[in-house]
Amino acid sequence: MVVLREHKLVGKIQVVPAVRTITTLPLTFLDLPLAGPIYVRRQFFYQFPHSTLHFSETTLPSLKTSLSKTLQHFFPLAGNLICPPPPHKPFIRCTDDDSVTLTIIESQADFKNLSSNHPKSLKDLDHLVPKLTCTYTHDDTFIFPLVALQATVFPNHGLCIAITYCHVMDDNCCSHFMKSWSSICRSGGVDLTLVEKSTPCFDREVLKDPKGLEAIFLRDYFEERSSWKVGKTSEISNENTEDYVKATIVFGREDIEGLRRWVLNQWKKSEEFNTPQYMSKFVVACAFVWASLDKTRCINDEEENVKEKYFGFTADCRDRLGYPIPETYFGNCLTLCYAMLKRNDLKGENGFVNAAKVIERAVADMKIEPLKDVEHWRESFMKMYVLESTLMVTGSPKFTVYETDFGFGRPTKVEMVHLFKCISLAESGDEEGGLEVGLVCRSTENDDEEDVKEEFFRFAADCRDRLEHSAPETYFGNCLTLCYATLKRKNLEGESGLVNVVKVIEFKDVCVGKWSRSLNVVKVIEFKDVCVGKWSRSLNVVKVIERAVTDMKRSPKFTVYETDFGFGRPTKVEMIHSFKGMSLAESEDKEGGLEIGLVCTSTEFEYLRINGLANSLTASSSAHTHTPAGIAGYKCDVKSHIE
């Protein structure tokens, strides 16, 4: 039997600048911390309902021509980073022989899956980004190509244009380059307006170094250089990509606004006079994700609880150093920022609020003094990076990556391939004002075993009119039978999960004889911890409350809102129950409606509100804090009107 390869190499093309420039470009003190084998990988997915032949004959020539014209203006990208032995400084060398490799791949992989927000294998995404490999000369010099490009055609489905680049430029420069290339390509190679109006600035005198930071960073660079390995590529093979998946969580504008209001209200309760009037969506989303992931990834023990947890991010300094730096400056103009919390303060019910506080303060400090403690950057970064408990940010919504149009329309998805310790940020591709957060998660241990485990939904049914000899409606005592529905995990998750749940609850045989057996089964099932990490396996919803058993309490048939002592109908009837349960009642304000009461932590309530229930249910505006059976929790009402 012939086995078809999923990815086929169509060809490799060396694209040269339309006009060559022979020169050298020194690195600045802000480039030195990022010089060497530090790579960034970004993918742009487009709808492309054409064959590979059509791409090769019509689209590829336009991509090549426009790339050549773009490289004329971004000429360093066709060159190489030269890293000679100490005491010589690294520099970018541009020669007459420079070019950029454009690799063409035909793929039979699932374009729809790879370009979705759903979890997909990091290994599958890694196939779509080009590789960069350094070379090593006899005189102890490392040579790094700066950029590689790849176009992957999914015949009759889509196209992925990917870039891998060495970190001699920051994301702002990459965005400038990609938008310039796409603009020229979109015009058929005739309109150079964008790149001519915003020509890259290569003037190294733009950045001032009054503190003599270059000497400090050069010392750190030489120390780091001694650890480089010959032949190391831009692949993330050291992380074993087979064990990881990449997924995207989308926060809509209303989601962010709701989280912002909530966290500011909580902050005001504890620090009325120090609460900011505004909080950016960067702070809100990052704090939310940091607190959530920490609950998933960290062991809950006393030793772990006192450990320091770091959240690291970079900030653009082009408009923050007190002197003018062109927006089109080519190179790195970044400062390293970080926030720190003890795990005790990050994991609890106030973890989200605490995370927002320290990230907000880190941002505020950066705005006041962008290069604060800059001489300790390497020490701080190494301390954070070696810790398993560090989360780093890459990307930013300010780069508007979804405006990168080569003539195929807006990207359907823009993805970043990064390490487990990172999250990626971008503006939402679908909703103005929204935010995409990309997560790399470990594939669930024993995933196949998890998929076949049983999940239980338990409820009691009144038997007064269901027994062989009917009991009076006014019979005093218990006349209940225990019922349960069960589903394999794999049938509960996914797009058909709701349908499958309805089937097993609606058609499950009610059998009193099964009572004792089912009760024993339920007792021995171990309740699972809340797992935000199930993001890595969810489709569109953050599944934050996943337990083997869900208990249903009470029933709408009891018409509790008809309990009138002479004060009128109750404004609210509440049932206090355990963390594992949910309560039901008829709707208080709409005939035929249904109220569902849930118990969850305050942070989980926000997860459910913005991800699990926002599209179909309306969360009650009055959520009552409550401590059931010693569990610090949050009781909220979710009203769903069922006609």
Solvent accessible surface area in square Angstrom, and as a share of the most:
residue,aa,sasa,rsa
1,M,222,0.99
2,V,130,0.75
3,V,119,0.68
4,L,149,0.74
5,R,192,0.70
6,E,84,0.38
7,H,33,0.15
8,K,110,0.46
9,L,101,0.50
10,V,64,0.37
11,G,25,0.24
12,K,133,0.56
13,I,39,0.20
14,Q,104,0.46
15,V,7,0.04
16,V,53,0.30
17,P,7,0.04
18,A,55,0.43
19,V,86,0.49
20,R,104,0.38
21,T,45,0.26
22,I,126,0.64
23,T,49,0.28
24,T,80,0.47
25,L,15,0.07
26,P,72,0.45
27,L,15,0.08
28,T,10,0.06
29,F,8,0.03
30,L,5,0.02
31,D,1,0.00
32,L,7,0.03
33,P,54,0.34
34,L,43,0.21
35,A,6,0.05
36,G,0,0.00
37,P,25,0.15
38,I,68,0.35
39,Y,24,0.09
40,V,15,0.09
41,R,24,0.09
42,R,9,0.03
43,Q,0,0.00
44,F,2,0.01
45,F,0,0.00
46,Y,0,0.00
47,Q,102,0.46
48,F,9,0.04
49,P,92,0.58
50,H,69,0.31
51,S,46,0.30
52,T,19,0.11
53,L,118,0.59
54,H,70,0.31
55,F,0,0.00
56,S,37,0.24
57,E,114,0.51
58,T,74,0.43
59,T,13,0.08
60,L,20,0.10
61,P,61,0.38
62,S,36,0.23
63,L,0,0.00
64,K,74,0.31
65,T,66,0.38
66,S,1,0.00
67,L,0,0.00
68,S,21,0.13
69,K,60,0.26
70,T,0,0.00
71,L,0,0.00
72,Q,63,0.28
73,H,35,0.16
74,F,1,0.00
75,F,32,0.13
76,P,0,0.00
77,L,2,0.01
78,A,3,0.02
79,G,3,0.03
80,N,37,0.19
81,L,0,0.00
82,I,8,0.04
83,C,0,0.00
84,P,17,0.10
85,P,33,0.21
86,P,70,0.44
87,P,107,0.67
88,H,108,0.48
89,K,107,0.45
90,P,2,0.02
91,F,59,0.25
92,I,0,0.00
93,R,91,0.33
94,C,3,0.02
95,T,44,0.26
96,D,77,0.40
97,D,130,0.67
98,D,13,0.07
99,S,34,0.22
100,V,2,0.01
101,T,39,0.23
102,L,1,0.01
103,T,12,0.07
104,I,2,0.01
105,I,21,0.11
106,E,29,0.13
107,S,1,0.01
108,Q,109,0.48
109,A,18,0.14
110,D,85,0.44
111,F,12,0.05
112,K,167,0.71
113,N,52,0.27
114,L,4,0.02
115,S,15,0.10
116,S,22,0.14
117,N,40,0.21
118,H,45,0.20
119,P,30,0.19
120,K,6,0.02
121,S,33,0.21
122,L,2,0.01
123,K,74,0.31
124,D,50,0.26
125,L,0,0.00
126,D,13,0.07
127,H,81,0.36
128,L,0,0.00
129,V,1,0.01
130,P,7,0.04
131,K,79,0.33
132,L,8,0.04
133,T,61,0.35
134,C,5,0.03
135,T,78,0.45
136,Y,93,0.35
137,T,41,0.24
138,H,186,0.83
139,D,77,0.40
140,D,51,0.26
141,T,11,0.07
142,F,10,0.04
143,I,34,0.17
144,F,1,0.00
145,P,44,0.28
146,L,1,0.01
147,V,6,0.04
148,A,5,0.04
149,L,0,0.00
150,Q,10,0.04
151,A,1,0.00
152,T,0,0.00
153,V,0,0.00
154,F,3,0.01
155,P,29,0.18
156,N,94,0.48
157,H,117,0.52
158,G,0,0.00
159,L,0,0.00
160,C,0,0.00
161,I,1,0.00
162,A,0,0.00
163,I,0,0.00
164,T,0,0.00
165,Y,1,0.00
166,C,0,0.00
167,H,23,0.10
168,V,2,0.01
169,M,0,0.00
170,D,0,0.00
171,D,19,0.10
172,N,18,0.09
173,C,4,0.02
174,C,1,0.00
175,S,17,0.11
176,H,29,0.13
177,F,0,0.00
178,M,1,0.00
179,K,45,0.19
180,S,0,0.00
181,W,1,0.00
182,S,1,0.01
183,S,14,0.09
184,I,2,0.01
185,C,9,0.06
186,R,118,0.43
187,S,36,0.23
188,G,55,0.53
189,G,5,0.05
190,V,125,0.72
191,D,62,0.32
192,L,46,0.23
193,T,62,0.36
194,L,76,0.38
195,V,0,0.00
196,E,102,0.46
197,K,172,0.73
198,S,27,0.17
199,T,69,0.40
200,P,8,0.05
201,C,26,0.16
202,F,38,0.16
203,D,72,0.37
204,R,31,0.11
205,E,133,0.60
206,V,21,0.12
207,L,15,0.07
208,K,106,0.45
209,D,48,0.25
210,P,122,0.77
211,K,130,0.55
212,G,38,0.37
213,L,7,0.04
214,E,52,0.24
215,A,73,0.57
216,I,45,0.23
217,F,4,0.02
218,L,25,0.13
219,R,143,0.52
220,D,16,0.08
221,Y,7,0.03
222,F,39,0.16
223,E,97,0.44
224,E,66,0.30
225,R,16,0.06
226,S,94,0.60
227,S,72,0.46
228,W,29,0.10
229,K,148,0.63
230,V,98,0.56
231,G,37,0.36
232,K,81,0.34
233,T,39,0.22
234,S,2,0.01
235,E,70,0.31
236,I,2,0.01
237,S,83,0.53
238,N,118,0.61
239,E,34,0.15
240,N,77,0.40
241,T,14,0.08
242,E,108,0.49
243,D,70,0.36
244,Y,23,0.09
245,V,25,0.14
246,K,0,0.00
247,A,2,0.02
248,T,11,0.06
249,I,14,0.07
250,V,51,0.29
251,F,1,0.00
252,G,7,0.07
253,R,127,0.46
254,E,140,0.63
255,D,23,0.12
256,I,6,0.03
257,E,62,0.28
258,G,7,0.07
259,L,0,0.00
260,R,29,0.10
261,R,137,0.50
262,W,33,0.12
263,V,0,0.00
264,L,27,0.13
265,N,85,0.43
266,Q,47,0.21
267,W,4,0.01
268,K,111,0.47
269,K,159,0.67
270,S,76,0.49
271,E,44,0.20
272,E,105,0.47
273,F,187,0.78
274,N,105,0.54
275,T,22,0.13
276,P,34,0.21
277,Q,173,0.77
278,Y,139,0.53
279,M,1,0.00
280,S,40,0.26
281,K,57,0.24
282,F,42,0.18
283,V,0,0.00
284,V,0,0.00
285,A,1,0.00
286,C,0,0.00
287,A,0,0.00
288,F,0,0.00
289,V,0,0.00
290,W,7,0.02
291,A,1,0.01
292,S,0,0.00
293,L,4,0.02
294,D,9,0.05
295,K,52,0.22
296,T,45,0.26
297,R,73,0.27
298,C,23,0.14
299,I,127,0.64
300,N,112,0.57
301,D,62,0.32
302,E,150,0.67
303,E,130,0.58
304,E,25,0.11
305,N,18,0.09
306,V,93,0.53
307,K,94,0.40
308,E,54,0.24
309,K,1,0.00
310,Y,12,0.04
311,F,0,0.00
312,G,0,0.00
313,F,6,0.02
314,T,71,0.41
315,A,13,0.10
316,D,19,0.10
317,C,0,0.00
318,R,8,0.03
319,D,123,0.64
320,R,80,0.29
321,L,30,0.15
322,G,82,0.79
323,Y,56,0.21
324,P,126,0.79
325,I,15,0.08
326,P,53,0.33
327,E,111,0.50
328,T,31,0.18
329,Y,0,0.00
330,F,2,0.01
331,G,0,0.00
332,N,1,0.00
333,C,0,0.00
334,L,29,0.14
335,T,2,0.01
336,L,30,0.15
337,C,12,0.07
338,Y,96,0.36
339,A,5,0.04
340,M,72,0.32
341,L,18,0.09
342,K,86,0.36
343,R,7,0.03
344,N,77,0.39
345,D,65,0.34
346,L,0,0.00
347,K,52,0.22
348,G,30,0.29
349,E,60,0.27
350,N,90,0.46
351,G,1,0.01
352,F,0,0.00
353,V,8,0.04
354,N,34,0.18
355,A,0,0.00
356,A,0,0.00
357,K,21,0.09
358,V,28,0.16
359,I,0,0.00
360,E,33,0.15
361,R,107,0.39
362,A,14,0.11
363,V,22,0.13
364,A,42,0.33
365,D,69,0.36
366,M,13,0.06
367,K,119,0.50
368,I,145,0.74
369,E,80,0.36
370,P,19,0.12
371,L,30,0.15
372,K,103,0.43
373,D,82,0.42
374,V,0,0.00
375,E,64,0.29
376,H,89,0.40
377,W,26,0.09
378,R,64,0.23
379,E,122,0.55
380,S,24,0.15
381,F,73,0.31
382,M,74,0.33
383,K,102,0.43
384,M,1,0.00
385,Y,74,0.28
386,V,99,0.57
387,L,60,0.30
388,E,125,0.56
389,S,23,0.15
390,T,5,0.03
391,L,8,0.04
392,M,19,0.08
393,V,18,0.10
394,T,31,0.18
395,G,14,0.13
396,S,27,0.17
397,P,22,0.14
398,K,114,0.48
399,F,23,0.09
400,T,43,0.25
401,V,9,0.05
402,Y,2,0.01
403,E,101,0.45
404,T,2,0.01
405,D,29,0.15
406,F,3,0.01
407,G,47,0.45
408,F,49,0.21
409,G,31,0.30
410,R,125,0.46
411,P,7,0.04
412,T,60,0.35
413,K,6,0.02
414,V,9,0.05
415,E,5,0.02
416,M,13,0.06
417,V,2,0.01
418,H,11,0.05
419,L,36,0.18
420,F,14,0.06
421,K,30,0.13
422,C,21,0.12
423,I,1,0.01
424,S,9,0.06
425,L,4,0.02
426,A,13,0.10
427,E,29,0.13
428,S,9,0.06
429,G,18,0.17
430,D,135,0.70
431,E,74,0.33
432,E,147,0.66
433,G,27,0.26
434,G,1,0.01
435,L,0,0.00
436,E,11,0.05
437,V,0,0.00
438,G,4,0.04
439,L,0,0.00
440,V,0,0.00
441,C,8,0.05
442,R,105,0.38
443,S,41,0.27
444,T,30,0.18
445,E,122,0.55
446,N,100,0.51
447,D,52,0.27
448,D,114,0.59
449,E,99,0.44
450,E,28,0.12
451,D,31,0.16
452,V,76,0.44
453,K,90,0.38
454,E,75,0.34
455,E,12,0.05
456,F,10,0.04
457,F,43,0.18
458,R,45,0.16
459,F,36,0.15
460,A,54,0.42
461,A,20,0.15
462,D,27,0.14
463,C,8,0.05
464,R,37,0.14
465,D,112,0.58
466,R,157,0.57
467,L,81,0.40
468,E,163,0.73
469,H,151,0.68
470,S,82,0.53
471,A,26,0.20
472,P,87,0.55
473,E,134,0.60
474,T,124,0.72
475,Y,103,0.39
476,F,196,0.81
477,G,39,0.37
478,N,134,0.69
479,C,15,0.09
480,L,80,0.40
481,T,2,0.01
482,L,26,0.13
483,C,8,0.05
484,Y,18,0.07
485,A,3,0.02
486,T,37,0.22
487,L,23,0.11
488,K,75,0.32
489,R,3,0.01
490,K,115,0.49
491,N,58,0.30
492,L,63,0.31
493,E,26,0.12
494,G,37,0.36
495,E,147,0.66
496,S,65,0.42
497,G,4,0.04
498,L,139,0.69
499,V,84,0.48
500,N,34,0.18
501,V,39,0.23
502,V,85,0.49
503,K,109,0.46
504,V,38,0.22
505,I,59,0.30
506,E,118,0.53
507,F,153,0.64
508,K,64,0.27
509,D,107,0.56
510,V,85,0.49
511,C,53,0.32
512,V,79,0.46
513,G,64,0.61
514,K,67,0.28
515,W,97,0.34
516,S,77,0.49
517,R,131,0.48
518,S,0,0.00
519,L,57,0.29
520,N,87,0.45
521,V,43,0.25
522,V,6,0.03
523,K,142,0.60
524,V,118,0.68
525,I,46,0.24
526,E,146,0.66
527,F,86,0.36
528,K,55,0.23
529,D,123,0.64
530,V,36,0.21
531,C,32,0.19
532,V,1,0.00
533,G,12,0.11
534,K,19,0.08
535,W,1,0.00
536,S,4,0.03
537,R,41,0.15
538,S,5,0.03
539,L,52,0.26
540,N,115,0.59
541,V,52,0.30
542,V,2,0.01
543,K,49,0.21
544,V,1,0.01
545,I,47,0.24
546,E,20,0.09
547,R,30,0.11
548,A,1,0.00
549,V,1,0.00
550,T,43,0.25
551,D,13,0.07
552,M,48,0.22
553,K,67,0.28
554,R,54,0.20
555,S,26,0.16
556,P,49,0.31
557,K,124,0.52
558,F,106,0.44
559,T,59,0.34
560,V,27,0.16
561,Y,1,0.00
562,E,119,0.53
563,T,72,0.42
564,D,79,0.41
565,F,161,0.67
566,G,69,0.67
567,F,181,0.76
568,G,36,0.35
569,R,124,0.45
570,P,33,0.21
571,T,123,0.71
572,K,66,0.28
573,V,30,0.17
574,E,66,0.29
575,M,62,0.28
576,I,123,0.62
577,H,14,0.06
578,S,39,0.25
579,F,37,0.15
580,K,65,0.28
581,G,6,0.06
582,M,32,0.14
583,S,5,0.03
584,L,19,0.09
585,A,0,0.00
586,E,30,0.13
587,S,7,0.05
588,E,46,0.21
589,D,93,0.48
590,K,91,0.39
591,E,167,0.75
592,G,52,0.50
593,G,7,0.07
594,L,31,0.15
595,E,7,0.03
596,I,34,0.17
597,G,5,0.04
598,L,34,0.17
599,V,4,0.02
600,C,0,0.00
601,T,27,0.16
602,S,5,0.03
603,T,1,0.01
604,E,5,0.02
605,F,14,0.06
606,E,4,0.02
607,Y,0,0.00
608,L,26,0.13
609,R,60,0.22
610,I,10,0.05
611,N,18,0.09
612,G,25,0.24
613,L,40,0.20
614,A,50,0.38
615,N,152,0.78
616,S,89,0.57
617,L,39,0.19
618,T,104,0.61
619,A,31,0.24
620,S,24,0.16
621,S,122,0.79
622,S,57,0.37
623,A,31,0.24
624,H,85,0.38
625,T,103,0.60
626,H,25,0.11
627,T,91,0.53
628,P,4,0.02
629,A,95,0.74
630,G,72,0.69
631,I,67,0.34
632,A,64,0.50
633,G,3,0.03
634,Y,27,0.10
635,K,3,0.01
636,C,3,0.02
637,D,7,0.04
638,V,4,0.02
639,K,51,0.22
640,S,22,0.14
641,H,83,0.37
642,I,94,0.47
643,E,164,0.73
